[in-house]
Amino acid sequence: MLSEELLTEEEVKRLVKHATNLRDKALILTLYESGCRIGELLSLR
């Protein structure tokens, strides 16, 4: 993956700020902090 394809910390903060509910904010932050893929996160129980 190229560095220009990655979100910056500021972009992630903007995504969280504009998320409409707590679930979405948690999903965005968990993906960013863990570095896992969406499919990996959604398969967790």
C-alpha positions as CSV (number, residue, x, y, z in Angstrom):
1,M,0.0,0.0,0.0
2,L,1.3,3.4,-0.9
3,S,1.6,6.1,1.7
4,E,-0.6,8.4,-0.3
5,E,-3.4,5.8,0.0
6,L,-3.3,6.0,3.8
7,L,-5.4,8.4,5.9
8,T,-3.6,11.0,7.9
9,E,-4.4,11.5,11.6
10,E,-6.3,14.7,10.7
11,E,-8.4,12.9,8.1
12,V,-9.4,10.3,10.7
13,K,-10.3,13.0,13.2
14,R,-12.5,14.6,10.6
15,L,-14.2,11.3,9.9
16,V,-14.9,10.8,13.6
17,K,-16.1,14.3,14.1
18,H,-18.6,13.9,11.3
19,A,-19.8,10.4,12.2
20,T,-23.5,10.5,13.2
21,N,-23.5,7.8,15.9
22,L,-21.2,6.3,18.5
23,R,-21.0,2.9,16.7
24,D,-19.5,4.6,13.6
25,K,-17.0,6.6,15.7
26,A,-15.9,3.4,17.5
27,L,-15.6,1.5,14.2
28,I,-13.5,4.3,12.6
29,L,-11.2,4.6,15.6
30,T,-10.8,0.8,16.1
31,L,-9.8,0.4,12.4
32,Y,-7.4,3.2,12.6
33,E,-5.8,2.2,15.9
34,S,-5.6,-1.5,15.2
35,G,-4.6,-1.4,11.6
36,C,-6.9,-4.3,10.8
37,R,-9.0,-4.6,7.7
38,I,-12.8,-4.0,7.8
39,G,-13.4,-7.7,7.1
40,E,-11.2,-8.7,10.0
41,L,-13.0,-6.4,12.3
42,L,-16.4,-7.4,11.3
43,S,-15.6,-11.1,11.8
44,L,-14.8,-10.6,15.5
45,R,-17.4,-11.8,17.9
